[in-house]
Amino acid sequence: MPQQREVITEDPAELIRKYGRDILDSPGFQQMKQYRHHDKSTTYQHSLDVTMAALRFAKSMRIPVDKRALVRGCLLHDYYLYNHHTSERKKWHWARHDLYAAINADRDFGIDDREADIIANHMWPIHPMRFPLMREGWILVLADKKVAAVEAIHGVINSFID
C-alpha cells in the first residue's frame, strides 16, 4: 500500500537504511556487485548512486514523495540480475531490462504498484510510450540519466588516461 507523500527532511542515507535494508542485505542485490554497469561501476554501485541522487533531488526541490517507494524503486530499477555484456539477452537489454528488473523485484520483494511503475518505466525517453505515471518515477528517470551520464563521461576520460 503506497504511503502518504511528504517532503524529505531526513538524510538520504538514513532513508536508504530505513526502507532498503532488506534489499541491500539480500543475496540478489549482493549479486549485482559482480556485474559491470557503465565503465568501472557495478550495477550495485550504480543503483546506490541513483538512489542517493534521486533522494537528494527530491529533498532539495522539496517534492512530496512516497519515501519508501522512491527508495525501493530506485534501488531495484536495474535488478535484472544478469551480466548484460555477455548474456544472450545482450541484444535487447536496453529495451527489456526494466521489465526483467520489475519481474525480479516483485518475485523477491513483492513490490507495490508505485514501485512497479518506478522500475518498469525508468527507460523513458528511450521507450517514449512507456513513461512514468507517478512523480517518483520521473525523479528516478532524472537521477538515472544524470548518474549514467557521469559514469559514461568518467569512462571516456579514463580511456584517455589509461
C-alpha positions in Angstrom: 0.0 0.0 0.0 1.6 3.3 -1.0 2.4 5.7 1.8 1.4 9.3 2.2 3.7 11.6 0.2 5.7 14.1 2.2 8.8 16.3 1.7 12.1 14.6 2.6 13.7 16.1 5.7 15.9 13.1 6.7 19.4 12.3 5.5 19.1 10.2 2.2 21.5 7.6 3.6 19.2 7.2 6.6 16.2 6.7 4.3 18.1 4.0 2.3 18.8 2.1 5.6 15.2 2.5 6.8 13.4 1.4 3.7 16.0 -0.6 1.8 17.9 -2.7 4.4 16.2 -5.9 3.3 17.1 -5.2 -0.3 20.7 -4.2 0.4 21.2 -7.4 2.5 19.5 -9.8 0.0 21.6 -12.3 -2.0 20.1 -11.0 -5.3 21.2 -7.4 -4.6 24.6 -8.5 -3.4 24.9 -10.5 -6.7 24.8 -7.1 -8.5 28.3 -6.4 -7.3 29.7 -8.8 -9.9 28.0 -7.1 -12.9 29.7 -4.2 -14.6 27.3 -1.4 -15.5 28.9 1.7 -17.1 32.7 1.9 -17.3 34.0 0.6 -13.9 30.8 1.0 -11.9 28.9 -2.1 -10.9 25.1 -2.4 -11.2 25.1 -2.5 -7.4 27.0 0.8 -7.1 25.0 2.4 -9.9 21.8 1.6 -8.1 23.0 3.1 -4.8 24.3 6.2 -6.6 21.0 6.7 -8.4 19.0 6.2 -5.2 21.2 8.9 -3.4 20.8 11.3 -6.4 17.0 10.8 -6.5 16.6 11.4 -2.8 18.9 14.4 -2.8 17.0 15.9 -5.8 13.6 15.3 -4.2 14.8 16.8 -0.9 16.4 19.9 -2.4 13.4 20.6 -4.6 11.0 19.9 -1.6 8.9 17.5 -3.7 6.5 15.5 -1.6 7.2 11.8 -2.3 6.4 8.3 -1.1 9.8 7.9 0.5 9.6 4.1 0.8 8.5 3.7 -2.8 11.2 6.1 -4.1 14.0 4.3 -2.2 12.9 0.8 -3.1 12.1 1.6 -6.8 15.4 3.3 -7.2 17.4 0.5 -5.6 15.6 -2.1 -7.7 15.5 -0.2 -11.1 18.3 -2.3 -12.6 17.6 -5.5 -10.7 17.7 -7.6 -13.8 20.4 -10.0 -12.3 22.5 -10.9 -15.3 25.7 -9.7 -17.0 24.3 -7.6 -19.8 27.7 -7.6 -21.6 27.8 -11.3 -22.1 24.2 -12.6 -21.7 22.1 -14.0 -24.5 19.8 -11.1 -23.6 22.5 -8.6 -24.6 20.9 -7.6 -27.9 17.7 -6.4 -26.3 19.0 -5.5 -22.9 18.4 -1.7 -23.4 14.8 -2.4 -24.4 13.8 -5.0 -21.8 16.0 -4.8 -18.7 13.5 -2.6 -17.0 10.8 -5.2 -17.3 13.1 -8.0 -16.1 14.0 -5.8 -13.1 10.3 -5.3 -12.2 9.6 -9.0 -12.5 12.6 -9.9 -10.4 11.8 -7.2 -7.8 8.2 -8.4 -7.5 9.3 -12.0 -7.2 11.9 -11.3 -4.5 10.4 -8.3 -2.6 6.7 -8.1 -3.5 6.7 -4.6 -4.9 3.6 -2.4 -5.0 2.1 -0.6 -8.0 4.1 2.6 -7.3 7.3 0.7 -7.1 6.5 -1.3 -10.2 5.8 2.0 -12.1 9.1 3.4 -11.0 11.1 0.4 -12.1 9.3 -0.6 -15.3 9.2 2.9 -16.8 12.6 4.2 -15.9 14.0 4.0 -19.5 11.9 6.9 -20.8 12.6 8.6 -23.3 14.3 5.5 -24.9 10.8 4.0 -24.6 8.7 7.0 -25.5 5.4 5.2 -24.9 6.5 3.7 -21.6 6.7 6.7 -19.3 6.3 7.0 -15.5 2.8 7.7 -14.3 4.0 8.9 -10.8 6.3 11.6 -9.7 8.6 9.1 -8.0 9.2 7.5 -11.4 10.0 10.9 -13.0 12.5 11.6 -10.2 14.2 8.2 -11.0 14.3 9.0 -14.7 16.2 12.2 -14.0 18.5 10.7 -11.4 19.3 7.6 -13.6 20.2 9.7 -16.6 22.4 12.0 -14.5 24.3 9.2 -12.9 24.6 7.2 -16.2 26.0 10.4 -17.9 28.5 10.9 -15.2 29.6 7.2 -15.4 29.9 7.4 -19.2 31.9 10.6 -19.1 34.1 9.1 -16.5 34.7 6.1 -18.8 35.7 8.4 -21.7 38.1 10.4 -19.6 39.6 7.1 -18.2 40.1 5.8 -21.8 42.4 8.8 -22.5 44.3 8.3 -19.2 44.6 4.5 -19.2 
